[in-house]
Each structure stands twice: as C-alpha cells, then as structure tokens.
C-alpha cells in the first residue's frame, strides 16, 4: 500500500532487510525496484521527496545521446538506445515519441548529421523509434513555423523519447511498494551503523515529519544520493577520498508554447559553448536548455546563474523569429549532474562521461554515481548484481527488462487518455471517478490551468505527497511550468493539505512561507 503510515508500520515490524537504499532519485528507486522484484527485502529512504533533486530537473528526454555519438562513446549510445526502447514498453503512459529537427545553415551540415543519425538509428536496431530524414528548407520551415529562414538550407529530422521525470520517479516508488518494498519520503539517513568488524550493518533514520529516530538493520547498504554521495561515504567512514564527484549544473527555461510553433522539437547539436541546446514541447509549454556549468558545492535548490539565463535566451534568439525575453520566462529550474571526474582536468564537465560508476567502500557500503535517467534501469541492475556478488546474496537474475511500471498502459489505452490526466496512466480512470463523485473536487486550482482540488487530495491520499512543494513541483508539475501561478495558489493548496493531514495553523503558515521562498527562486 502506497501510504506513508502503512510503510512506517511495515518498517518497524521488519527486523532486518536484505538491502537498504539511501536516496529516492532515479538510481535509488530503480535499485529498489530491481532488488525487490528479485525477491529481496528492501527499504528505501529519501530525505526530502521522491525525485526532489536532479531526477525532477532533467531535460525530459529518454535518448541515446547524439552528442555522445559525436564523442565516439558508442557503448553508452547503444546502452541508452536499448534502455529507451525498454522504457517505452514498460512505462508507455509517460513515454512520447518526439520528432526533433536539427536545422542546417551550412551546406554540409545536414549531410554530416544525416549520416551520423543514420548510424544512431542503426544502433537502436529493433528498438528504433523511426528513421532519420534529410529534409529541405521549406519542409524544415513547415516543421517549426517560427524557425529563422535566412540562410536555412534544410535540416535533419529524427525521433527520440520524451517523458515526465518526476512522475516516473513516483511510479517507480509505487511499483517498489507493490512488490513488497518499504519506501519512504521525508526520512533522512543521519548515521551508518557498523558491526564489531567495522562492516556496515544498517542505518539510523530520522522521520522528519514526526521527528522520530529509527534504527534499521540491513545486510547491504547502497548509497544512491547522487551529488551528495560523499556525505554518506563520510558517515560510513571512508578513509580515502578517491571518489571525485564534479557537480555540473544545467538550467532550463520554460516558455509559452507559442515560442515553438508546431509539434517538432528543436535540437542544436553545438552551441557557442559546445553544448547541445534543445527546445522541446512539454505539458503545453516549451522547455529550452541546457547549460553545463561546473559547481563547487551541491545544494538541493541550485540557483540558475545570470550568465546561464542570458546564454539560453541569446542562443534561442539565433534560431527563432519570435525571440524570448526575460519577461517571457514562466519558470527557470536548475539541476545538478553527479559526474565522476577522471584523473586530470575537472573543469570541462562537457567532456566528462555520463556513464555510471560503482564504488566499494572498505566498510562494505556500495555507492552508485554518474549515469542519467535513460540508463537508470541498467544502472540499477548493475548495482544489485554487485551487491549479490560482494555480499553473498542469493543469485537471482534481474527481472526489470520486462517489468511493467505502475501506471503503464497499452498503446490503445494511452490513446484514450485525455490531455489533462494523461500522466496518471492506468490511474487516470480512478482519479476521474474520484473527482466526479464530489463537485468540490472539480474546482480549478488556477484559472489558467486545468489542475483541480481533487488532484491535490489524490496526491495526498494515494501518492504520498506531504507538502505544498511535493504537490506543485512533482505531482502536477506546475512549479516547473509557471512559478507565478504557483505563488497565486499557495494559500489555497496549503488549506487543503492542512485539513487533509490534520495539521496545525502554525504548520500551515510555515509551509506557506517556505514554499513562497522556494517558488520565488523559479522566477527571473
């Protein structure tokens, strides 16, 4: 049952788990699903909310990585293309086949990328989403109507995957609990326990909602905290600091859909700073990004830098006839990539591999860093295999290649989902019935959006949402779509949560203040 009280009771009634996973992002949730589906007992703890960090702040793509192909990292591209195809099958409700256009303003450009994308299609093999095409300037202009036509001599179209990252994180958490795992948000691991031989034997967990400390025993502890991995390594007593995590910040600007006329996404394979730039339709808006800026100290709410914002706006102006300005930005969000630096130069994060790395500590702690959403399933399988080998767990093969994720629907069912509730997948019908049963639940949260009061209550009762941020940032995504709209409805949402969770007025006022401070950071 995906209910926080039930999960806490189940946690307290279990003497020892096979695996404890620290971190509720893509890696941690994937590991929990993989391990519990093999028959292991699993507990996962997330200090904030599922996908709170980088895992809700991606470019919303499930892709092999055209840039990685250009770098010659064929192995990563093949792995990612395979995983892209598997995700379409296993979480079809969140996956969209998205057509991209690479515009060509040099005569050779379209042939160069046309050749490269032919290889991209070929590497995808049976899991290809469709072939790439070299097209004329007139066809490119029809694809994206407000694309600058001066000097345009055509382009290349190709297909890749798009998804909703925070919703996939939630669905993975739901899948893990359905298979028998204990999964809890707002539970912070604040210490690592060891046996007499100095080997990790469990964790100390603080339930930050109830301010209750709990000791949880485990045969294996896995650190999947991304850019914060060194904090857990330090708790476990790592003697040497050979793990060099280089946080790289990527920001995205969200604009009205009129800035990208049509259903085709734009892909610029090489901007002035060497990055790839995307402009992608998402939730009836346009997401434009991203940057690649080395950051010294990670934080849960990374702040976009002025130069990053200006860079994206200026780059967008080079390609669109309708040019975005600062006042057009509905929301700006930043995420940190947990890159593992090789020996040598750590400053050029664009050249550091997006592959993953598994670290074994002297104390028995297993740490996973690096990687990306597209390859989360394979990463998770690798980690559990390592846990089996190094901690002598029963040898059971992974089942996640064909494991359906909560919410998954057939293509026919997907076609019948409406434009408002599509991201609920198989839960959409139950949600609609829930809202239709009470007219008060049909009230809109904001006049400009179709999100309802019923969705807030649904998120609290059935999706383990506990705060205003949980709901507006990761259950209905409004914070990432329109930060000002979120500020407009903060009190309304606070009233609903306070009543539903039977919280005090003091708690409500604190929530309002905390969320308004946070949401203001998503405004320019």
N, C-alpha and C positions, 0 to 999 in steps of 0.2 A: 504494500500500500504506500503510495507516494504522499505520505502525511508525516510531518515533522515529529509530532508527538509519538506516533507509532514507531518511527525509526529510532527515536531515542530509547524507547522501551526495549526494542529489539537489541539495541547496542548493549544496554545494561544487563540483558539476560544471556549474553554470549561471553563465555569465559576466555576464549582465545580465537582469533581469526587467523586464517592462513596468510592473508595479505591485508595490510593497511596501506591505503594510498593517501598521500598528502597532496592536495591540490585538485580543484574542481574545474579545470580548464579542459581543452581538447585532449591532451595527453592523459591526464589523470582519469577522466571519465571513460576514455577509450580503454585504459588499462583495467578499470573496474568491470566494464562490460566483458572484456576478453576473459579475465580471470574467473568471474562468477559463471560465465557460460561454459567454462571447462569443469565446473563443479567445485571450485574452491570457495571457501567462506571469505567474504570481502567486506571491509569497511572503508569508506572514503570520507575525508573531511575537507571542507572548503571554508577558509577563514571568513570570506565575505559571501558572495552568491555565485552560483554556477556561471562560469564564463565572465566573471567580473573584470578580469584583466584583459590581456591581449586577445583571448578567444572570442570576445564580442566586438572587437575593434578591427577586424580584418578588412580586406578589400572585397569581401563577399564572393570570392572566386574559388572554384574547385578546378584546378588546372594543372597541366603538366609543367608549364612554365616555359614560354617561348624564350625568355632571357636565359634560362638555364641551358636551353638547346644551343643558343648562340655562344655560351661559355664552354660548350663541349661536354657538359655534365650529362651525358646520355643516360647513365644509370639512374640518376634522380628523375629524369624526364619519363623514362619507361615506368618506373615505380609509381610516379604520380599519375600518369595516364591510366594505368591499371586501376589504381585506387579511385580515380574519378569515375570510371565505369562501374565499379562496385558500389560506390555511394549512390549513384543514380538508381541502382536496383534496390538497395537496402533502405534508402530514405528518399523515396521518389517524391514525396509530398513537398520536400524542401528544395529539391533539385530542379533547376531550369536549364535547358539547353539555350545558350545565349550566342547569337551571332555577333562577331566582332569585325570591325573594319580597320585595317591599317592603311591610312591614306598615303599616297605616293606623290611627292613633289619633285622627285628626280627621276629621270627616265629609267634608270637601272634599279631603282628602289623596289618596285613591285615585283620584279623578276627575282631579285635577291631573296625577299621574304616569301615570295610564292614558292620558290624552291625549298626554302627552309621549312615552310609549313606543310609541304608535301611529305617531307620526312617526318614531321610531327604527326600527321595523320597515319602514316605507315607504322610508326612506333606504337600507336594506340591499338593496332591490329583489330581483333574482333570487337573491342570495346570502343572503337572510334565513334564519335558523335555525328560525323559527317565530313565530307571533303572540303578542303580549302579551294578558293577560286581567285584567279586574277581577273579583275573587272575594269571596265573603262571609267573615265572621269564622270560621264553622265550617269552611269549606274551607281557610282560612289556617292554622287550628289543626291540621288534618289534615296539611298540608304540613310544618309544623315543630311536632312534638308538644309540645316544651317551650317554645314561644313564650308570652310573657305574654299572658293573655287579657283582663285587666282593662282596659276602655276600648277594646279592639280592635273595629273596625267593618268589617274586611275587609282587602284589600290588592290588590296588582297582581303578577302573575307575568309573567316574560319569560325569553327564552333568550339566553344569551351563550356564549362559548367559554372553556374551561379547558385548561391544558396543563402540561407539566413543562419549566420554562425551561432548567435545566442540561442536561437530556437533548437538548433541541433544539439548544443550543449545540454539544454533542458531535456530533450528527448533521450539522449544517452543516459542521463541520470535516471529518468523514468524506466528505461529499459533495464538498467542495472538492478533497480529495486524489484522489478517484476520477476527477475531471475533469482532474486534472493539476497542481493547485497544490501548492506546498510549504507545509505548515502545521506549526508547531512551538510547543509549550508550553515553559515554563521557559526561555525565551530572551528576554533583556531588551535592548531597544534603548537603548544608553547614549550614542550620539552620532549626529549627522547629518552626512554628508559633502556637500561642495559642489564644483562645477566652478570654473573660472577666472572665470566670470561671476557667481559668487555664487549660482548656482541649485542647488537640492538635487539630488544625483546618486546618493544611496544612504544606507545606514545602517551603523553599527557595532553588532554584536550580540554579547552575551555569553551563551553557553550556560551557565546557572548550575548545571547538573548536572555538566558536565565542566570548568567554569571555562575555556572556550576562547573567545577573541575572534575574530569573523569580520567581514570587510567584504563587504557585499552591495550591488551596483550596481543601480540602477533608473531607469527613465525618469520614473516618478511615485512619490512617497511620500505615503501617506494616513495621517493621524493620526486614529485611531478609539479613543482612550483615555478617552473619557467625562469624568468629573470630574477626570482627570489631564491633560487636553488641554493646559493651559498649560505643563506641564513639557516636553512635546515642542515646543511653539511656541517656548519659550525656547531649546531646543537648536538649533532651526532659525534662531535669530537674529531673532525678531520684534521690530521696532523700536517698535511702539506696542501698548499693552495695551488695545485697544478691545473685546476679547472678554471679557465679564464672565460667568463661569460661577458660578452660585449653587447649590452643592450643597444639596439638600433631603433630609433623612433620613426614611425610612419604616420603621417596625418592624412585625413580625408576631409574634403569639403562637401557638404550636401546642398544641392541647389534645386530649384523648381524644375520640373520635367521639361519645361519649355526651352531650357538651355541645351537640350539634346533632342532634336526633333526626329522622331522615329523610334523604332524598337531596337535598332542596332547600336551596339556599344562601340566606343572609340578606343583604339589602342595605339599609343605612340611608343614604339619599341626603344627609342633612345632620345631622351631629352638632353638639355644642355648640361645637366649634371650626371648623365649616364644612366639615369633611372628609366624605368618603364612608367608611363602615365596612362591611366585608364579613366574613362568617363562611362559609367555603367548605369542603366536604368535599374532602380531598386525601390520597391514599395512606393511606386508612383512618384519617386523623386529621382535625382541623378547624383550618384556618388563619384566624386573626382579625386583621384590620388594616384600615387602616394609619394612620400618623400623617404629618404634613408639617411637619418641624422644620428651619428654616434651620441649616446647619452651616458654620462658618468655614473649617475645614481638612479636606480629604478624607483618608480612610485606607482601606486595603484591608480592615480589620476594624473597621468602625464599631460603636460601642457603644450599645446601647439606653439611653436616659435613664430615670431612675426615674419622672419625670412622664409619659413616654410609656407605660410599662408600666401605671401606675395609671390613665391615661386610658382605655386599651383595656379593662382589667378593669371599670372603673366603667361604661363605656358598654355593655359586654356584659351587665352585671347589670340594666340598664334594660330588656332585651328577653327575657331567658331566665329560666325558673323554676328551672333548675339553674344556679346562678351560679358562675363560675370564680373561684378564688383563686390567689394566687401559687404555692402548692404544687402546683396542678394543671397548671402550665405545663411541658410536656415539653421545649420548646425556644423560644428567642426569637432572632430574627435581624433584622438591620438592613441596609438597602441605601441607597445614595445616588443620587439622580436628578441627572443633569447638565443642569440647567435653564439656559437662556440668558436672562439678565435684559434687559428693555427699559430704556430710559432712565427715570430716576426711582426710585421706591421699590423696593428689592431685598428688603425684609423679608417681604412677603406672598407666599410661594412658592406658595400655593394658587391664586393668580391668574396665575402665570406660565405661558405656553403650553407644552404638552407637544409642540409641533411641533419640527422639526429645523432646524438652520441649518448652511450650508456656508460655511467661511471660507477665503479665498485669501490666503496669505502672500506677501510680496514675493519670497521665495526660491523660490516655486513649490510649497511644501507645501500640501496640501489637508487641511482639518480638518473633521470632522463632529461636531457636538454636539447635545444635545437628543434628542427623539424617545422612543419606547418600543418594547417588544417587538412589539406588534401591527403596527406600521408598519415593522419592520426591513427588509422586502424592498423596499418603495418607497423608503425612505431610501437603501438600497444602490444601487438603480438610478439615483437622482438623482446620487449621488456619482460613479459610474462615467461617467455622461453628462458630468458636469463635467470629469472627467479627460480624456475624449476631446476635448472642446471646447477646453480650455485648454492641453493638451499635444500636440495634433495626432496623436492615436492614430487608427487606422483606425475609421471609423464603422460599428460593428456594433450592432444593436439588442439590447436585453436579452431573455433567454430565460426568466427566472425565474418569470414568471406561471404557466407550466405545467410547471416543472421539479420533478420528484419528488425529495424529500429522502430521504437514506439512512434506511432503516427503514420507509418508507411502505408501507402495506398497503391492500388493498381493504376495504370495509365487511364483506364476508363473512369475510375472513381475520382481521379485527380481532375479530369476534365469537367466534372460536375461540381467541383468546389467553387464557391463564389469568390469574388475578388476581395472580399473583406476578411474572410476567415480561412483562406487557403492554407496558411502556415500551421493550422491546427491538424491538418491531415485527417486521420481516422477519428480524431476527437471533435471535428467540426460539427457533425450532426448532433452529438450530445450537447455541445455548447449552445447550438442554436435552439434546441429544445429547452435547455436550462433558461435561456434568456426569454424565449417566447412565453414561458409559464408565468412570468411576472412583469407587468408593464413598467414597473420602476427600474427594472434592469435594462430596459431598452433606451434609457436616457443617454444621449451622447455626452461624452466627457468634454468635447470641444466642438464648437460649431463647424470648424473647418475639416474635421476628421470623423471617420465612421466608427471609432472605438467607443465602446459603451461601458456603462457602470457594471453590467453583467460580466464583462471581461475582467474587470478588476477583481470582483468577488470570485470568479472562476480561478483566477491566478492564485488567490489566497487559499482557496479550499482544495484545489486539485493540482497546483503547480509549485507549491512550497514557497510562494512569494511572501516576504515578511516586511518589506519596507517599500516606501514610495519609489525609491530607485530600482528595486527589484522589478517592479511592475512597469514603470515608464521607460526604463532603459533596456530591459532584457525580455519581458514578457510580451509587450506590444510595440517596442522599439521606438516610441515617439520621441524620446530624448535624442536619438540619433537622426531623426527626421526633421524635428522642429523644436528647438530648445525653448523658444519663447512661448510656444503653445503649452509646453510642459509647465513653465512658470505660471501661466494663466490658470491652470487647473490643479496646482499643487494642493491647495486647501481642500478642494473637493475630494481628491483621492485620499488625502490624509484622514478626512472624516470617515470615509468608507472603511479604511484599514483599521482605524481606531475602534470603530463599532464591531467590525468582524472579528478582530483579535482580542476585544475587550481590554484595550489599553487605556492608560490614564491620559488626562488632558496634557499633563506635563510631557509625557512621551510624544504626544501628537505635535506639540509646539516645537520640541527638539527635532522631530522628523522634518517638519516644515522648514525650519531654519537650515538644517543640514542639506536638504535636497535643493533648496534655492541657491545655496552657496555652490553646490556641485553643478547644477544646471547652468548657472551663470558662466561657468568655465567653458561651456559648449557654444557660447555666443562670441562673436567677434566684437 
